[in-house]
Amino acid sequence: MSVGATNNTASADDLQAIKKLGEGRATLKSEIAKVIIGQEHVVDDLLTAIFSRGHCLMIGVPGLA
């Protein structure tokens, strides 16, 4: 059995969609960071859960959000 090479080049539409997604993530991160102050790792984990359509349980010391 032989496996043929696949074409892994991205089209202009794909690159534009990736750029738009990155910009949206940056906007979301800055808006969430206005509420969750000083906890960049928590914000990154929250965005990972949102974009992967998963769940996220945020636990922390009261008053630090």
Sequence and secondary structure as in RCSB ss.txt:
>XXXX:A:sequence
MSVGATNNTASADDLQAIKKLGEGRATLKSEIAKVIIGQEHVVDDLLTAIFSRGHCLMIGVPGLA
>XXXX:A:secstr
           HHHHHHHHHHHHHHHHHHHHHHTTSTT HHHHHHHHHHHHTT        TT  
